[in-house]
Amino acid sequence: VFDGHFKEQETMNSNWLPVHHSKVPKQQPGQCVNDSHTLSESHINFIEAHPLMDQAVPAFFGQPVMIKTSFRYRFSKLAVDPCVRIMGGGSIDVLFIATDVGVIFKVINAYSSISKMEIEPVIIEELHVSNRPIINLQLAKGPDDAHSKLIIITDIEVKSIELQRCAQAD
């Protein structure tokens, strides 16, 4: 997908169409470069003007991790704590999904015990952290789990909560 065509909309009333290969910089955006300061201004302008790829990035498990519909809120930000060790020696990704009403859903992908291919999203916690829309989430990993935090940013405040909140469940 990331080696493919970019998408562009020439005017506000135009359809989104693939960018012709002759308009793409020689060093295709998305490829690693040793020093980003060596990129030309036209290259940077292309990157800023073409944030979409023509082909969709496929879902890792072939389907959305979680679908939740509501007339009261929308998802606003996502932060992922990858490869969190679990009992039994495995690991899972923990997703923190923020909303525009100050709620964060803590979600895990649990493999189906039957097929190992299907996923079962599990909301393990619903946190009401603010009455304001959450505009950003950031993981701050410490030297161990006890010192790792989720930084929550609204338009008027910055908060942090522990990533591991098992003690609160007791």
C-alpha positions, 0 to 999 in steps of 0.5 A: 500500500505505501509503495502505491499511488497517492490520491489527490483532489485537484479542486474542491469539486473534483473527485479524489483520483490517483496521482500520475506517477510523473508528479510523484517525487523521485524519492517516494514519500514514505521511504526512509531517508538518512537525513530529512533535511536533505528533502527539497521544498517541493518534496515536502510540499508534495507530502503535505498536499498528498496525505492519502494513499489511493489504496486503503490500508487493510485492517490487520485482522481483516475487519475493524477492531471495534465498532461502536455507534452513538449519537452522543459522541465520536472517536477522536484519538487513538493511542496503542500500547503494543505487545503488553505481556499477559499471564501465560506468556502471550502479549496483546495490544491495548488500545486507548480510544478517546472521544469528543465527550471526554471518555476513553475506552480501553480495548484489547484484541483477544484472539478467538480461542477457537480459530486464532484468526478471528478477533474479539474486541473487549472493552476492559474499561470505560474512563470518564476523564473530562467534560471536554473533547479529548484532542490528543492522547500520548503514551509516556512509557516509564522504566516499568509498568508502574511508571507508565502513563497515558497523557490526556489533552483537552483544549484547556487541560492536560491529565495523566493516568496510569496505564496499568489500573488493576488496583482500581478494579478491586 
